Amino acid sequence: MNAGATVDLSLISHTNAGKTTLARTLLGRDVGEVRDAPHVTAEATPYTLVDTAAGDALILWDTPGFGDSVRLAKRLRQQGNPIGWFLSEVWDRFRDRTFWLTQLAVRNVRDQADAVLYLVNAAEEPGDAGYLAPELAVLDWIGKPVIVLLNQTGPPKGSADDAADAARWRDALAPWTGVREVLTLDAFARCWVQERALFAAVLRALPEARRPLLQRLVDAWTARRMAQFDAAIAALAGPIARAAVDRVLLPADPLLAKLGRSLGVTRSPDEAPEAQAVREMSARLEADLQAGTAALIAVHGLEGRAAAEVLARLAGDVRTDAPVDEGKAAVMGGLVSGALTGLGADLASGGLTFGAGMLAGAVLGALGAAGVARGVNVARGKTEATVRWDDAFLDGLVTSALLRYLAVAHYGRGRGEWKEAEYPPFWRELVARTVAARQPELARIWSLRVPGSDPAPLDDRLRQTLGAAARALLDELYPGALAGTPADS
């Protein structure tokens, strides 16, 4: 195939079915005009989906929609005679422009397309779409391979539901020989891996001689999408890594405060240094999460910014690491023993919380209550009190990041500026399982953190873990769609 060759895809449907909206989503930029009216697109317009350094290009044609399909089928049968030419080129153009635009769309398919992307409204039953049969008859008459795209499918659903929708339409369209495949590709809620599945379907539909050219274009598109994926994961991992090493040094407990506590006089929780430390860390984390989400949105070619993240958390979301007063620990000596293995001993009065199973029972038993205070301080080099985010809280940030990735990766550009919405319930369950499966891996990463240190080493590890988790999620949502991409090669 010579340099500068093209593969052309014609996007066509019944009028006002969302072609231009889908074109914007596929192209990642605003093209055409979108409004709720028939025949908004007044001409067939080519746009480059992807190109290569050699000059090859994959072209998407946004066409006027079908209108009166029954009348169109009759008119097309007249194309071989002069009267038919006059009616379509002269009379219709000036006296019946809507019908002429419909003919223009068909001519684009006939003269330009290697394959046809035909949108249908998946919200209706195939048998209720009166336009369907005559339009498919016209496409059969033209003779180009047709990929049917199920649009307006609503919020993202599980792979089983998508497969059921496709099967229902595939059965209904079985009589039409030009229809090669039926795929779900909603203009508002598709994911980029579904676009890769679309290109694979077009590849199968093309003649053998045209496939090497399209394969080169698909490889170029995939390389760019995987670079986008890596940039998205980096935007997600950075704030978590920085949160992991964030800390606030607490001031030494003054003698008057200790005396006040011994007399039962305490200050307001909001006035406590710990509360102020949490506020400081929350402000940093919130700003970092918003910046990371803004980067995630921009990476996907969307517009808009993230709304303020709410980080109101319970006290259990943070761990206070501090030297424990040995006198207090000795008083509690009867409570601390090897029997506490896995139960978790809360010595909050001393400013230290032991998570469940954090210390082996044998160590607890050997050191005794006062010994635990000294042993932990020596083992951790504790000479000062600090506040940092708890491991469980960091796990929660990982879960939140993966949900945020799915939301942005499914956000069609045709919807306009990014707006946060509620996640589908099955996403939450899927992400929770995926993170739980990586719990040991995350625990190893958190164990490497040193408060106040460089977050770069954790960032590298987190990118690997988040990337693998995100790929696993996409593969479960869209089985096989990522096969052959770099991580699977």
Secondary structure, DSSP 8 states (H G I E B T S, - for coil): --TT-EEEEEEEEBTTSSHHHHHHHHHTS--S---SSTT---S-EEEEEEE-TTS-EEEEEE---B--HHHHHHHHTTTTSHHHHHIIIIIHHHH-HHHHHHHHHHHHHHHH-SEEEEEEETTS-GGG-TTHHHHHHHHHHHT--EEEEEE---S---HHHHHHHHHHHHHHTTT-TTEEEEEE--TTT--HHHHHHHHHHHHHHS-GGGHHHHHHHHHHHHHHHHHHHHHHHHHHHHHHHHHHH--EE-----HHHHHHHHTT----GGGSHHHHHHHHHHHHHHHHHHHHHHHHHHHTT-------------GGGEEEE----HHHHHHTGGG-SGGGTTT--EEGGGTEE--TTSS-HHHHHHHHHHHHHHHHHHHHT-SS-EEEE-HHHHHHHHHHHHHHHHHHHT--GGG-S-------HHHHHHHHHHHHHTHHHHHHHHHT--TTS-SHHHHHHHHHHHHHHHHHHHHHHSTTTTTTSGGG-
